[in-house]
């Protein structure tokens, strides 16, 4: 197998750069096959060691994958700017796939900016506003957490990345929910780490599967306590206790809780899974509830973890703008904003429940209980996504979110009316019945 005129170079760096460039220009598409190490070496007139080194670099950057049966291929979600981005939604189609909050239920950042008057921030000052970390603590309701062990970061994924980098190295395995948030999975791959799937049900990660993942050597686990993306699964008190019992046997493993739904996305209580871990972190983001453009999140954790995160931050961008931090603090303390957030939390639950009930009435099962995403198992993702698009609905296929999990689609209910939920359910039911008959035949 060759890719004539696409791959060139005489060194591992040049070969890797030519393949990356071809992927960026979309000459090589996600899933495209690549030559074997030996075949590419023969074509280019270099040693197999050189091409193997080039492929290793590309694997570590999550641009290619190697599988026993299908050989070397371009990753289905290559981590490059501009690829695998926003969902395409025609003008006459209802967007139920982008995963965005309802803009009408987000507070005005303009009004907040007019309300604050932060003093000029100078070099050498504290990176995180103490008033903001204290305000965020009120959201956590956890006696383990300490405002002095908290650092403000630029969004939830930024916090997760910094925590993982503080303790792990390329090649380490990270246990993740399956299905899991595609951004988390892509982040882990981009760091050269390996995502190890842990199946979930309506109560959260399966304790036995988590046990197996940790026994097999996973160095860390990322867990979403509520409104899990893409399913809406929320961990209840019993499951949290079961997961803590499992984790108690592995005190040397890093546990990261991703509470992206803090605030207005989910009113469900957060039950922690953190047990006797030496290293742990809780990442709480305001972006889903207060607006994706706010870019403010907090990481709270053990002293060693927070020290490493702060140290790395100090030699990078230094700190999250204190203008944004003061704005976040204002929003957390402003009564009118908090009233809107409470309204949003209630509205999101009502809208989600409306779709779940409509689906159930049509005999269609779904997952989860809170947030504004619903996971619906389907027999064939591509066929269902296309059929829904033909009927005026743009949904997300489940492939980017799942590893071993069965096929499904993610539906975002944040802006759906009750009438739209009923119509969507009717359309999906009519689509699934013939699809099921074809598979049975």
C-alpha beads as a LAMMPS data file, in Angstrom:
LAMMPS data file: protein, C-alpha beads

441 atoms
440 bonds

1 atom types
1 bond types

-500.0 500.0 xlo xhi
-500.0 500.0 ylo yhi
-500.0 500.0 zlo zhi

Masses

1 110.0

Atoms # bond

1 1 1 0.000 0.000 0.000
2 1 1 1.477 3.357 -1.025
3 1 1 0.393 6.963 -1.039
4 1 1 2.202 8.236 -4.137
5 1 1 3.082 11.903 -4.145
6 1 1 1.715 12.470 -0.648
7 1 1 4.407 11.236 1.734
8 1 1 8.001 12.393 1.319
9 1 1 11.169 12.925 3.300
10 1 1 14.458 11.286 4.179
11 1 1 14.327 11.696 7.963
12 1 1 11.725 10.708 10.530
13 1 1 10.940 14.375 11.164
14 1 1 10.426 15.139 7.460
15 1 1 8.253 12.070 6.911
16 1 1 6.085 12.846 9.937
17 1 1 5.744 16.474 8.807
18 1 1 4.658 15.447 5.294
19 1 1 1.958 13.138 6.668
20 1 1 0.768 15.801 9.103
21 1 1 0.616 18.321 6.276
22 1 1 -1.407 15.910 4.129
23 1 1 -3.869 15.417 6.975
24 1 1 -4.123 19.156 7.541
25 1 1 -4.780 19.792 3.840
26 1 1 -7.312 16.935 3.906
27 1 1 -5.390 15.069 1.196
28 1 1 -5.428 12.275 3.774
29 1 1 -8.830 11.949 5.402
30 1 1 -9.754 10.468 8.795
31 1 1 -9.639 6.679 8.551
32 1 1 -7.499 6.575 5.401
33 1 1 -5.004 3.665 5.302
34 1 1 -1.254 4.327 5.290
35 1 1 1.604 2.104 4.085
36 1 1 3.188 -0.336 6.505
37 1 1 6.499 0.640 8.084
38 1 1 8.478 -1.561 5.686
39 1 1 6.504 -0.595 2.597
40 1 1 6.926 3.112 3.278
41 1 1 10.623 2.607 3.971
42 1 1 11.033 0.867 0.599
43 1 1 9.107 3.558 -1.254
44 1 1 11.107 6.398 0.271
45 1 1 14.457 4.609 0.255
46 1 1 15.012 4.916 3.997
47 1 1 15.423 2.382 6.778
48 1 1 12.394 0.848 8.542
49 1 1 13.752 2.360 11.749
50 1 1 13.270 5.827 10.247
51 1 1 9.670 5.248 9.163
52 1 1 8.876 3.521 12.471
53 1 1 10.153 6.600 14.299
54 1 1 7.999 8.865 12.116
55 1 1 4.908 6.763 12.811
56 1 1 5.667 6.719 16.522
57 1 1 5.773 10.519 16.564
58 1 1 2.434 10.700 14.741
59 1 1 0.845 8.167 17.112
60 1 1 2.013 10.126 20.134
61 1 1 0.363 13.225 18.639
62 1 1 -2.874 11.293 18.026
63 1 1 -2.704 11.759 14.257
64 1 1 -2.531 8.071 13.325
65 1 1 -3.527 4.765 14.899
66 1 1 -2.202 1.246 14.440
67 1 1 -4.531 -1.719 14.668
68 1 1 -3.743 -5.408 14.253
69 1 1 -6.360 -6.079 11.585
70 1 1 -6.458 -2.826 9.641
71 1 1 -2.831 -1.700 9.934
72 1 1 -1.826 1.958 10.053
73 1 1 -4.567 4.536 9.461
74 1 1 -5.195 8.224 9.915
75 1 1 -7.003 8.753 13.202
76 1 1 -10.774 9.138 12.999
77 1 1 -10.353 12.353 15.015
78 1 1 -6.867 13.722 14.243
79 1 1 -5.906 16.364 16.778
80 1 1 -5.264 19.240 14.397
81 1 1 -6.798 22.692 14.310
82 1 1 -9.726 22.984 11.931
83 1 1 -10.451 19.254 11.741
84 1 1 -13.381 17.523 13.403
85 1 1 -14.841 20.855 14.469
86 1 1 -18.328 22.280 14.668
87 1 1 -21.384 20.306 13.652
88 1 1 -22.685 21.275 10.214
89 1 1 -26.261 22.501 10.562
90 1 1 -28.152 23.658 7.439
91 1 1 -30.275 26.773 7.890
92 1 1 -33.564 24.857 7.753
93 1 1 -32.523 22.191 10.275
94 1 1 -32.971 22.163 14.070
95 1 1 -29.624 21.918 15.886
96 1 1 -29.867 19.248 18.593
97 1 1 -26.255 18.155 18.345
98 1 1 -23.894 21.027 19.103
99 1 1 -24.011 20.603 22.873
100 1 1 -24.422 24.303 23.580
101 1 1 -26.445 25.870 26.393
102 1 1 -29.474 28.005 25.578
103 1 1 -28.176 31.555 24.886
104 1 1 -31.398 32.934 26.407
105 1 1 -30.488 31.306 29.728
106 1 1 -26.953 32.685 29.939
107 1 1 -26.168 35.798 31.999
108 1 1 -25.058 38.954 30.213
109 1 1 -21.279 39.224 30.322
110 1 1 -21.556 42.797 29.036
111 1 1 -23.601 43.881 32.048
112 1 1 -21.165 42.098 34.324
113 1 1 -18.177 43.828 32.745
114 1 1 -19.839 47.204 33.304
115 1 1 -20.412 46.295 36.955
116 1 1 -16.799 45.475 37.826
117 1 1 -13.879 47.837 38.309
118 1 1 -10.805 45.659 38.847
119 1 1 -7.571 47.396 39.750
120 1 1 -4.697 46.996 37.266
121 1 1 -3.093 43.580 37.674
122 1 1 0.719 43.636 37.933
123 1 1 3.398 40.993 37.675
124 1 1 4.163 39.122 40.876
125 1 1 0.637 39.157 42.291
126 1 1 -1.286 36.021 43.228
127 1 1 -2.521 34.097 40.193
128 1 1 -5.952 33.313 41.665
129 1 1 -8.321 35.760 43.353
130 1 1 -8.941 34.507 46.914
131 1 1 -12.474 35.923 46.790
132 1 1 -13.215 33.854 43.689
133 1 1 -11.853 30.619 45.120
134 1 1 -13.917 31.154 48.270
135 1 1 -17.018 31.775 46.161
136 1 1 -16.323 28.621 44.160
137 1 1 -15.950 26.698 47.407
138 1 1 -19.556 27.522 48.218
139 1 1 -20.511 25.634 45.065
140 1 1 -18.584 22.527 46.081
141 1 1 -20.109 21.673 49.471
142 1 1 -17.254 19.318 50.293
143 1 1 -15.398 19.394 53.603
144 1 1 -12.259 17.988 52.006
145 1 1 -11.770 21.058 49.861
146 1 1 -9.584 23.955 50.889
147 1 1 -9.535 27.366 49.230
148 1 1 -5.761 27.465 49.706
149 1 1 -5.461 24.362 47.520
150 1 1 -7.287 25.865 44.569
151 1 1 -6.010 27.413 41.346
152 1 1 -8.008 29.201 38.648
153 1 1 -7.494 27.813 35.131
154 1 1 -8.769 28.620 31.634
155 1 1 -11.652 26.165 31.408
156 1 1 -12.345 22.591 32.404
157 1 1 -10.192 20.827 29.804
158 1 1 -7.293 23.145 30.603
159 1 1 -7.570 22.030 34.218
160 1 1 -7.738 18.333 33.327
161 1 1 -4.743 18.655 31.006
162 1 1 -2.649 20.366 33.666
163 1 1 -3.523 17.774 36.304
164 1 1 -2.749 14.828 34.017
165 1 1 0.533 16.400 32.932
166 1 1 1.429 16.991 36.579
167 1 1 1.621 13.249 37.275
168 1 1 1.500 11.173 34.072
169 1 1 3.734 10.618 31.070
170 1 1 3.144 9.577 27.439
171 1 1 2.146 5.921 27.299
172 1 1 0.322 5.942 30.639
173 1 1 -3.236 4.621 30.646
174 1 1 -6.148 6.735 31.876
175 1 1 -9.465 5.096 32.740
176 1 1 -12.394 7.000 31.221
177 1 1 -16.143 6.498 31.069
178 1 1 -17.395 4.754 27.948
179 1 1 -19.001 6.613 26.272
180 1 1 -17.106 9.677 27.457
181 1 1 -16.755 13.327 26.509
182 1 1 -14.980 13.420 23.135
183 1 1 -12.866 16.387 24.224
184 1 1 -11.451 14.419 27.153
185 1 1 -10.697 11.429 24.941
186 1 1 -8.980 13.642 22.345
187 1 1 -7.012 15.435 25.059
188 1 1 -5.692 12.161 26.473
189 1 1 -4.662 10.999 23.005
190 1 1 -2.978 14.309 22.229
191 1 1 -0.872 13.928 25.378
192 1 1 0.378 10.558 24.118
193 1 1 -1.601 8.727 26.782
194 1 1 -4.043 5.852 26.305
195 1 1 -7.751 6.051 27.164
196 1 1 -8.927 2.820 28.828
197 1 1 -12.743 2.422 28.607
198 1 1 -14.884 1.782 31.670
199 1 1 -18.510 0.967 30.865
200 1 1 -21.212 3.110 32.456
201 1 1 -24.886 2.600 33.252
202 1 1 -27.503 5.039 34.496
203 1 1 -25.773 5.248 37.890
204 1 1 -22.254 5.928 36.613
205 1 1 -19.083 3.914 35.956
206 1 1 -19.284 0.166 36.545
207 1 1 -17.286 -0.582 39.740
208 1 1 -16.090 -3.987 38.507
209 1 1 -14.808 -2.535 35.246
210 1 1 -13.070 0.279 37.112
211 1 1 -11.447 -2.345 39.348
212 1 1 -10.204 -4.250 36.294
213 1 1 -8.829 -1.088 34.706
214 1 1 -6.881 -0.199 37.841
215 1 1 -5.597 -3.742 38.298
216 1 1 -4.369 -3.681 34.697
217 1 1 -2.234 -0.643 35.480
218 1 1 -4.227 2.513 34.731
219 1 1 -2.348 5.394 36.320
220 1 1 -5.368 7.689 36.561
221 1 1 -9.122 7.849 36.205
222 1 1 -11.318 10.727 35.008
223 1 1 -14.868 10.611 36.373
224 1 1 -17.846 12.905 35.743
225 1 1 -20.027 13.088 38.876
226 1 1 -23.156 14.569 37.257
227 1 1 -24.703 15.421 33.868
228 1 1 -22.067 13.335 32.125
229 1 1 -21.411 14.287 28.521
230 1 1 -22.690 12.702 26.249
231 1 1 -25.173 10.672 28.306
232 1 1 -26.490 12.819 31.143
233 1 1 -25.625 10.046 33.616
234 1 1 -25.327 11.222 37.242
235 1 1 -23.639 9.235 39.991
236 1 1 -25.937 8.571 42.959
237 1 1 -24.888 8.117 46.590
238 1 1 -24.764 4.324 46.424
239 1 1 -22.632 4.181 43.278
240 1 1 -20.299 6.850 44.649
241 1 1 -19.735 4.710 47.737
242 1 1 -19.053 1.645 45.568
243 1 1 -16.523 3.572 43.498
244 1 1 -14.828 4.939 46.620
245 1 1 -14.452 1.382 47.899
246 1 1 -12.737 0.382 44.674
247 1 1 -10.465 3.422 44.641
248 1 1 -9.530 2.941 48.299
249 1 1 -7.514 -0.118 47.239
250 1 1 -5.474 2.033 44.843
251 1 1 -4.385 5.089 46.851
252 1 1 -1.462 5.708 44.489
253 1 1 -3.688 6.308 41.436
254 1 1 -4.660 9.816 40.378
255 1 1 -8.409 10.565 40.490
256 1 1 -9.788 13.533 38.543
257 1 1 -13.438 14.551 38.901
258 1 1 -14.736 16.669 36.035
259 1 1 -17.670 18.665 37.418
260 1 1 -18.400 20.629 34.265
261 1 1 -22.086 20.912 35.228
262 1 1 -21.568 22.924 38.416
263 1 1 -23.970 25.810 38.664
264 1 1 -26.967 25.836 36.361
265 1 1 -26.590 22.844 34.043
266 1 1 -27.545 20.311 36.717
267 1 1 -29.169 20.782 40.104
268 1 1 -28.302 17.208 41.106
269 1 1 -26.097 16.791 44.148
270 1 1 -22.461 15.951 43.471
271 1 1 -21.374 12.764 45.229
272 1 1 -17.601 12.506 45.268
273 1 1 -15.719 9.346 44.309
274 1 1 -12.408 10.538 45.752
275 1 1 -11.303 8.168 48.502
276 1 1 -7.860 7.823 50.100
277 1 1 -5.967 9.065 47.063
278 1 1 -2.579 10.648 47.555
279 1 1 -3.185 12.722 44.421
280 1 1 -6.602 13.937 43.377
281 1 1 -8.296 16.895 41.742
282 1 1 -11.773 18.324 41.332
283 1 1 -12.167 20.468 38.223
284 1 1 -15.191 22.773 38.365
285 1 1 -16.004 24.821 35.288
286 1 1 -18.404 27.757 34.933
287 1 1 -18.441 27.602 31.126
288 1 1 -21.549 25.468 30.603
289 1 1 -23.679 27.397 33.089
290 1 1 -22.395 30.941 32.662
291 1 1 -21.250 30.895 29.026
292 1 1 -18.581 29.051 27.012
293 1 1 -16.693 32.319 26.433
294 1 1 -16.105 32.950 30.139
295 1 1 -13.163 30.478 30.210
296 1 1 -12.946 30.244 33.986
297 1 1 -12.615 27.048 35.984
298 1 1 -11.090 26.036 39.294
299 1 1 -8.898 23.064 40.131
300 1 1 -8.931 21.971 43.756
301 1 1 -6.737 19.111 44.890
302 1 1 -3.988 17.847 47.117
303 1 1 -1.062 20.117 47.879
304 1 1 1.358 18.350 45.536
305 1 1 -1.019 18.411 42.564
306 1 1 -1.972 22.066 42.976
307 1 1 1.661 23.040 43.490
308 1 1 2.639 21.380 40.224
309 1 1 -0.277 22.918 38.333
310 1 1 0.540 26.382 39.664
311 1 1 4.224 25.920 38.891
312 1 1 3.572 24.946 35.284
313 1 1 1.061 27.768 34.898
314 1 1 3.580 30.300 36.200
315 1 1 6.068 29.530 33.424
316 1 1 3.331 29.496 30.754
317 1 1 0.555 32.032 30.435
318 1 1 1.016 32.957 34.103
319 1 1 -2.572 33.459 35.201
320 1 1 -6.136 33.657 33.979
321 1 1 -6.972 37.313 33.368
322 1 1 -8.125 38.894 36.609
323 1 1 -10.714 40.797 34.554
324 1 1 -12.335 37.420 33.832
325 1 1 -11.864 36.349 37.442
326 1 1 -13.574 39.502 38.748
327 1 1 -16.341 38.956 36.209
328 1 1 -16.817 35.369 37.386
329 1 1 -16.881 36.555 40.999
330 1 1 -19.511 39.162 40.161
331 1 1 -21.702 36.558 38.461
332 1 1 -21.446 34.209 41.441
333 1 1 -22.448 36.975 43.869
334 1 1 -25.049 38.808 41.762
335 1 1 -28.630 37.964 42.911
336 1 1 -30.206 38.529 39.473
337 1 1 -27.628 36.267 37.831
338 1 1 -28.188 33.550 40.403
339 1 1 -31.934 33.788 39.837
340 1 1 -31.354 33.277 36.106
341 1 1 -29.029 30.317 36.798
342 1 1 -31.717 28.699 38.969
343 1 1 -34.257 29.250 36.190
344 1 1 -31.860 27.695 33.680
345 1 1 -31.292 24.636 35.851
346 1 1 -35.032 24.033 36.124
347 1 1 -35.638 24.674 32.416
348 1 1 -32.891 22.305 31.317
349 1 1 -34.337 19.533 33.471
350 1 1 -37.869 20.089 32.152
351 1 1 -36.686 20.078 28.545
352 1 1 -34.585 16.979 29.025
353 1 1 -37.384 15.115 30.781
354 1 1 -39.820 16.039 27.993
355 1 1 -37.685 14.287 25.379
356 1 1 -36.995 11.265 27.567
357 1 1 -40.714 10.788 28.254
358 1 1 -41.620 11.233 24.570
359 1 1 -38.998 8.663 23.576
360 1 1 -40.203 6.199 26.220
361 1 1 -43.774 6.513 24.985
362 1 1 -42.503 5.411 21.582
363 1 1 -40.599 2.482 23.052
364 1 1 -37.154 4.108 22.648
365 1 1 -34.714 3.803 25.545
366 1 1 -32.300 6.543 26.539
367 1 1 -29.611 7.115 29.169
368 1 1 -29.026 9.651 31.882
369 1 1 -31.043 11.854 34.205
370 1 1 -29.634 15.404 34.298
371 1 1 -28.006 18.063 32.130
372 1 1 -29.033 18.840 28.581
373 1 1 -27.625 15.875 26.667
374 1 1 -29.459 12.581 26.082
375 1 1 -27.775 9.402 24.805
376 1 1 -29.965 7.167 22.648
377 1 1 -28.721 3.692 21.639
378 1 1 -29.290 3.005 17.938
379 1 1 -28.445 0.031 15.680
380 1 1 -26.652 2.093 12.984
381 1 1 -25.330 5.573 13.742
382 1 1 -24.695 6.838 10.207
383 1 1 -28.060 5.693 8.872
384 1 1 -29.968 7.236 11.781
385 1 1 -28.024 10.519 11.684
386 1 1 -28.665 10.869 7.938
387 1 1 -32.340 9.972 8.243
388 1 1 -32.816 12.518 11.035
389 1 1 -31.051 15.184 8.976
390 1 1 -33.452 14.472 6.113
391 1 1 -36.302 15.123 8.565
392 1 1 -34.829 18.396 9.817
393 1 1 -32.753 17.350 12.850
394 1 1 -28.971 17.654 13.240
395 1 1 -27.694 15.243 15.909
396 1 1 -24.257 13.998 16.919
397 1 1 -23.201 10.471 15.979
398 1 1 -21.870 8.570 18.976
399 1 1 -18.605 7.378 17.418
400 1 1 -16.388 10.223 18.745
401 1 1 -17.606 9.548 22.290
402 1 1 -17.404 5.775 22.542
403 1 1 -14.604 3.213 22.611
404 1 1 -16.221 -0.160 23.286
405 1 1 -19.744 1.098 23.926
406 1 1 -22.481 0.167 21.490
407 1 1 -23.622 2.694 18.832
408 1 1 -25.735 5.657 19.857
409 1 1 -26.535 9.288 19.122
410 1 1 -26.280 12.345 21.360
411 1 1 -29.190 14.753 21.413
412 1 1 -28.888 18.186 23.045
413 1 1 -32.174 19.314 24.594
414 1 1 -31.107 22.756 25.859
415 1 1 -33.379 24.690 23.468
416 1 1 -36.055 22.091 22.646
417 1 1 -39.698 22.932 23.206
418 1 1 -42.161 20.265 24.334
419 1 1 -43.671 20.208 20.838
420 1 1 -40.263 19.730 19.245
421 1 1 -39.438 16.881 21.634
422 1 1 -42.655 15.092 20.703
423 1 1 -41.962 15.565 16.976
424 1 1 -38.345 14.425 17.303
425 1 1 -39.424 11.306 19.181
426 1 1 -42.033 10.502 16.517
427 1 1 -39.468 10.931 13.743
428 1 1 -36.872 8.792 15.508
429 1 1 -39.370 6.011 16.228
430 1 1 -40.388 5.880 12.569
431 1 1 -36.714 5.743 11.539
432 1 1 -35.659 3.058 14.025
433 1 1 -38.370 0.572 13.181
434 1 1 -37.304 -0.068 9.566
435 1 1 -33.628 0.048 10.595
436 1 1 -34.298 -2.655 13.183
437 1 1 -36.172 -4.772 10.664
438 1 1 -33.281 -4.556 8.189
439 1 1 -30.792 -5.723 10.804
440 1 1 -33.066 -8.591 11.881
441 1 1 -33.495 -9.638 8.265

Bonds

1 1 1 2
2 1 2 3
3 1 3 4
4 1 4 5
5 1 5 6
6 1 6 7
7 1 7 8
8 1 8 9
9 1 9 10
10 1 10 11
11 1 11 12
12 1 12 13
13 1 13 14
14 1 14 15
15 1 15 16
16 1 16 17
17 1 17 18
18 1 18 19
19 1 19 20
20 1 20 21
21 1 21 22
22 1 22 23
23 1 23 24
24 1 24 25
25 1 25 26
26 1 26 27
27 1 27 28
28 1 28 29
29 1 29 30
30 1 30 31
31 1 31 32
32 1 32 33
33 1 33 34
34 1 34 35
35 1 35 36
36 1 36 37
37 1 37 38
38 1 38 39
39 1 39 40
40 1 40 41
41 1 41 42
42 1 42 43
43 1 43 44
44 1 44 45
45 1 45 46
46 1 46 47
47 1 47 48
48 1 48 49
49 1 49 50
50 1 50 51
51 1 51 52
52 1 52 53
53 1 53 54
54 1 54 55
55 1 55 56
56 1 56 57
57 1 57 58
58 1 58 59
59 1 59 60
60 1 60 61
61 1 61 62
62 1 62 63
63 1 63 64
64 1 64 65
65 1 65 66
66 1 66 67
67 1 67 68
68 1 68 69
69 1 69 70
70 1 70 71
71 1 71 72
72 1 72 73
73 1 73 74
74 1 74 75
75 1 75 76
76 1 76 77
77 1 77 78
78 1 78 79
79 1 79 80
80 1 80 81
81 1 81 82
82 1 82 83
83 1 83 84
84 1 84 85
85 1 85 86
86 1 86 87
87 1 87 88
88 1 88 89
89 1 89 90
90 1 90 91
91 1 91 92
92 1 92 93
93 1 93 94
94 1 94 95
95 1 95 96
96 1 96 97
97 1 97 98
98 1 98 99
99 1 99 100
100 1 100 101
101 1 101 102
102 1 102 103
103 1 103 104
104 1 104 105
105 1 105 106
106 1 106 107
107 1 107 108
108 1 108 109
109 1 109 110
110 1 110 111
111 1 111 112
112 1 112 113
113 1 113 114
114 1 114 115
115 1 115 116
116 1 116 117
117 1 117 118
118 1 118 119
119 1 119 120
120 1 120 121
121 1 121 122
122 1 122 123
123 1 123 124
124 1 124 125
125 1 125 126
126 1 126 127
127 1 127 128
128 1 128 129
129 1 129 130
130 1 130 131
131 1 131 132
132 1 132 133
133 1 133 134
134 1 134 135
135 1 135 136
136 1 136 137
137 1 137 138
138 1 138 139
139 1 139 140
140 1 140 141
141 1 141 142
142 1 142 143
143 1 143 144
144 1 144 145
145 1 145 146
146 1 146 147
147 1 147 148
148 1 148 149
149 1 149 150
150 1 150 151
151 1 151 152
152 1 152 153
153 1 153 154
154 1 154 155
155 1 155 156
156 1 156 157
157 1 157 158
158 1 158 159
159 1 159 160
160 1 160 161
161 1 161 162
162 1 162 163
163 1 163 164
164 1 164 165
165 1 165 166
166 1 166 167
167 1 167 168
168 1 168 169
169 1 169 170
170 1 170 171
171 1 171 172
172 1 172 173
173 1 173 174
174 1 174 175
175 1 175 176
176 1 176 177
177 1 177 178
178 1 178 179
179 1 179 180
180 1 180 181
181 1 181 182
182 1 182 183
183 1 183 184
184 1 184 185
185 1 185 186
186 1 186 187
187 1 187 188
188 1 188 189
189 1 189 190
190 1 190 191
191 1 191 192
192 1 192 193
193 1 193 194
194 1 194 195
195 1 195 196
196 1 196 197
197 1 197 198
198 1 198 199
199 1 199 200
200 1 200 201
201 1 201 202
202 1 202 203
203 1 203 204
204 1 204 205
205 1 205 206
206 1 206 207
207 1 207 208
208 1 208 209
209 1 209 210
210 1 210 211
211 1 211 212
212 1 212 213
213 1 213 214
214 1 214 215
215 1 215 216
216 1 216 217
217 1 217 218
218 1 218 219
219 1 219 220
220 1 220 221
221 1 221 222
222 1 222 223
223 1 223 224
224 1 224 225
225 1 225 226
226 1 226 227
227 1 227 228
228 1 228 229
229 1 229 230
230 1 230 231
231 1 231 232
232 1 232 233
233 1 233 234
234 1 234 235
235 1 235 236
236 1 236 237
237 1 237 238
238 1 238 239
239 1 239 240
240 1 240 241
241 1 241 242
242 1 242 243
243 1 243 244
244 1 244 245
245 1 245 246
246 1 246 247
247 1 247 248
248 1 248 249
249 1 249 250
250 1 250 251
251 1 251 252
252 1 252 253
253 1 253 254
254 1 254 255
255 1 255 256
256 1 256 257
257 1 257 258
258 1 258 259
259 1 259 260
260 1 260 261
261 1 261 262
262 1 262 263
263 1 263 264
264 1 264 265
265 1 265 266
266 1 266 267
267 1 267 268
268 1 268 269
269 1 269 270
270 1 270 271
271 1 271 272
272 1 272 273
273 1 273 274
274 1 274 275
275 1 275 276
276 1 276 277
277 1 277 278
278 1 278 279
279 1 279 280
280 1 280 281
281 1 281 282
282 1 282 283
283 1 283 284
284 1 284 285
285 1 285 286
286 1 286 287
287 1 287 288
288 1 288 289
289 1 289 290
290 1 290 291
291 1 291 292
292 1 292 293
293 1 293 294
294 1 294 295
295 1 295 296
296 1 296 297
297 1 297 298
298 1 298 299
299 1 299 300
300 1 300 301
301 1 301 302
302 1 302 303
303 1 303 304
304 1 304 305
305 1 305 306
306 1 306 307
307 1 307 308
308 1 308 309
309 1 309 310
310 1 310 311
311 1 311 312
312 1 312 313
313 1 313 314
314 1 314 315
315 1 315 316
316 1 316 317
317 1 317 318
318 1 318 319
319 1 319 320
320 1 320 321
321 1 321 322
322 1 322 323
323 1 323 324
324 1 324 325
325 1 325 326
326 1 326 327
327 1 327 328
328 1 328 329
329 1 329 330
330 1 330 331
331 1 331 332
332 1 332 333
333 1 333 334
334 1 334 335
335 1 335 336
336 1 336 337
337 1 337 338
338 1 338 339
339 1 339 340
340 1 340 341
341 1 341 342
342 1 342 343
343 1 343 344
344 1 344 345
345 1 345 346
346 1 346 347
347 1 347 348
348 1 348 349
349 1 349 350
350 1 350 351
351 1 351 352
352 1 352 353
353 1 353 354
354 1 354 355
355 1 355 356
356 1 356 357
357 1 357 358
358 1 358 359
359 1 359 360
360 1 360 361
361 1 361 362
362 1 362 363
363 1 363 364
364 1 364 365
365 1 365 366
366 1 366 367
367 1 367 368
368 1 368 369
369 1 369 370
370 1 370 371
371 1 371 372
372 1 372 373
373 1 373 374
374 1 374 375
375 1 375 376
376 1 376 377
377 1 377 378
378 1 378 379
379 1 379 380
380 1 380 381
381 1 381 382
382 1 382 383
383 1 383 384
384 1 384 385
385 1 385 386
386 1 386 387
387 1 387 388
388 1 388 389
389 1 389 390
390 1 390 391
391 1 391 392
392 1 392 393
393 1 393 394
394 1 394 395
395 1 395 396
396 1 396 397
397 1 397 398
398 1 398 399
399 1 399 400
400 1 400 401
401 1 401 402
402 1 402 403
403 1 403 404
404 1 404 405
405 1 405 406
406 1 406 407
407 1 407 408
408 1 408 409
409 1 409 410
410 1 410 411
411 1 411 412
412 1 412 413
413 1 413 414
414 1 414 415
415 1 415 416
416 1 416 417
417 1 417 418
418 1 418 419
419 1 419 420
420 1 420 421
421 1 421 422
422 1 422 423
423 1 423 424
424 1 424 425
425 1 425 426
426 1 426 427
427 1 427 428
428 1 428 429
429 1 429 430
430 1 430 431
431 1 431 432
432 1 432 433
433 1 433 434
434 1 434 435
435 1 435 436
436 1 436 437
437 1 437 438
438 1 438 439
439 1 439 440
440 1 440 441
